[in-house]
Every structure is written in structure tokens, then in C-alpha cells.
Amino acid sequence: MRTTRTRARWLVTAVAGAALSAGCGSTAPSTPTAGSSTTASPAPFDQQDVQADLEAAAAAAGAPEGLTELGSDPAPEPGETEKERKLAALIARLSPCTVSWTHDRADSASSASKSDPSRKQLDALLSNLAARGWKKSGAAKEVPVGDHGTYFTATYKKQGWTLYARHNTLSTWSQSTATVTEDVCFDRLTDEEAALLED
């Protein structure tokens, strides 16, 4: 079940719907009760806060601006089949629960045997996120991709959100991504919905 939902979290950014500013229901501000005026509840950590963390960390790492999106673009078409319509509705529902950051780089002078500056930039971004309270979850992994590339993954968590960082280096092209999902939204997925995202 957990593996299925983890895969669903990765897949949702490839098809996520139009960005919405509302949360998924778990991040609504708490209303203090009459007897709790002396201890205010901490402010919720929502989609805009995640975006702000990512943008600040990316800027400090020297990445270009404007690479962070709430949800994902483009919005999926409703489709003709019932399955396609269900998928589009599910992605639209999950869109307020995701934030994504993507940085592509093409360099004809680079190769797998040379140092990849965009990978160093991703490392700096992750270090900046750690300084902002994001905690590494498990060990980072890096594996070779054939003779000409590598694939790196790392996971971080903060206040009910999980960040999946990836970096692909393949010959003269590389891509860094950070996909952040709100745990409570994806934990609510039924097995049928998770399977729909996987197909």
C-alpha cells in the first residue's frame, strides 16, 4: 500500500491539473478556543509556504527564477473515456496538494565523466532546504544509467509535506526536479485511485 502511494506521489506531477491556491483540507487555520488565548497554535504550513521555501532555496543556490509551480501544468483534458474523466478529476483534486520545481540544462561540452554543475546546484538547493527545516528521510541514492549518465534521488519531509528530489544526467542533458506532496492528501487515496495514477 505504501509503495503504491509513494509511486502515485511521483506520478501525479506528470499529469497534475491546473494550479489552485486552496489547500486540501488539512491546512485550514486552527481557531483558538476561549481557554487557549495564552498559547496560540502555530500557523499552518501550506502550499504557498512550500513554494516560498523552494523558491528561496533555489535562489540561494543560484538557480533561475520562475521554475516553481503550484500543482502542475498543463491541465489534463477530461478525455473521452470514463477512466480518463476520473483521472482528470483526481488530478484536479490533488493539484492543491502539490508543488513542483524543475530545472533543465543542456550543455554540449558536458559529459557523464565531467562534473555536472546542475547537480551541484541541486545539492545546494537541498542544503538550503535543510537549513529551512526540511529533514532528510532515508538515504539518498545515486545509480548509473548505462555508460552515459546517472540518476539521483533523495527525500525530505517538513510539517506534513514530502519532497522528492531527482536529478538525471544523460550525456549532454541534465534535469533537476523537486516534487512536493501533502501527505494527508495522498494518504487519503484509495487503492483504486492510486492504481489510476499508476496506469
N, C-alpha and C positions, 0 to 999 in steps of 0.2 A: 504494500500500500504506500509506504513512504517513498520507495523508489519510483513508483508511478507518479506520485505527486511532484517529486523533485524533477522528473523529466518533463512533466507538464509545465512547471515553472520556467524551464529553459525554453520550451516550445512556444509558450504564449507570446513572447516578444516578437517572434517571426510573423505572427498573424494578429497581434493585438489591435484593437479598434481605436477609434478617434479619442484623443485625449479629453478627459473630463477632470474637472477640478475637485469634485466631491470625493470623499473617502468611501471606503467600503462598509462603513458602519461601525468599525471597531475604534475609529479615531475621533469620535464625537467628543467635544469637551465635556468634562465632568462638571456637574453643577454642585457646588458645595452645599451641604446641609446646614441647617441653622446652628447646630452644635459644633461645626468644624471650621469656624471662621478663623481660628488661630493657626490652622495648618492647611494651607492652600495645596490643592492637588497639582502635580506637575503638569505643564501644558502637554497636550498630546503631540506625538511625533508623527506627522502626516506626510502625504505625498509631496507637498511643497517643501517640507523640511528635508526630505531625502534629496530632492532636486537641488536645493541650496547646498547641501553637503557635497554632492557630486560636482557641482559647478565650482565651488570654492576649492575643492581638492584638485580638480583638473586645471584650474587657473594657476594654482601654486606649483603644479607640475609642468607648467609651460605649454599645456595643450591649447589648441584653438578654442575660441568661444563658440557657443551655439550648437554644441553637439549633444546636449541633454534634452530628452523629450519625456513628457508625461504620457503614459500609455505608449502607443506606437503608431506610426504612420506607414502606409495609408490605411484607411479604414477598410475592413473586409466587406466585400459585396455580400448581400443576403443570400445570393445563389438561387438555384432553381430547385434543388432537392431539399427534402426535409432536413437531412443531415447538414447540408450547407447552411440552411437557415438557423438551425440550432447552434452551429459553430459560431456564426456571426453574432448571434445574441449572447453567447457565452463570452466571446472575446470583448464585446462592448461592455458587459457586466464587469469583467476583470480589468478593464483599462484603467480605472481609477486606482487600482492596486499595483500598478507597475510604473517604474521609471527606468529609462534606458539611456545609455551613453555609448556612442560608437565613434571610433577614430580609425579611418583607413589611411594607409600610406603606401605609395608606390615609389620605388627608387631603383632605377636601372643599375645603379652602382652597388646595390646591396646584394648580399647572398647569405645563405644559411651559415656560412663559415665566418662571417663578419658580425660584429656587434650590432644589434638592432636597436637604434635609438628610440623607436616607439615602444619597445618592450621596457626600456629603462624608464620611459615616461609613465608607463602603466605602473611600474614598481613604485615610482614617486607618488603617483595618484593614490595607490593603496596605502602607502606610508602616511600620506596626508589624511586619508580617511581614518586610519588607526588613531591618529592624533585627535580626531574629532569624535572618538568614542566607538568606532566600529571595531568589533573584536573578531579576530580570525577564528573560523570554525573548521577544525580539521587541518590536515596538512595540504599545502599547495602541491600540485602535480605538474610535471613537465615531461612530455614524451616526444620522441622524434616522429616526424611524419615523412616516411620514405627517406630519401637521401638529401632532400632539399628544404626541410622545414621542421618546425617544432609546434607543439600545441601545449599551452599552459592554462591551468585552471586554479582558481582559489575562491574560497567562500568566506564571507564576513557577515556578521549579524549586529543589529542595533535596534533596540526598542520595538521588537515585533516585525522587523523587516529583515530580509535575507538578500545579500548581494552576491551575485555570481560573476566573477571576473574571468574573462577569457582572453587569450592572445594567440593568434595564429600567425606564424611566419612561414611563408611559402615562396621560395626563390626571391623574386623582386617585389613581392607584395606582402604587406602585413596588415593585420586588423586587431585592434583592441576593443573590447566591449565590457561594459558593466551593466548587468541586468538586475534590477532590484524589485523584489516582490513582497507584498504584505502577507505575512504568514497566515493571519486569520482568514483572509480571502481564499487562499489556496487550500487551507486545511478544510474548508467547507465543501470542496469539490467532491462530488460523488464519484464512485468508480466509473460510472457511465460518462461523466463529464471529462474525467481525466483521460479516458480512452479516446474520447472525441478529439481532444487536443493532440493526442499521440498519432492519430491516423494521418 
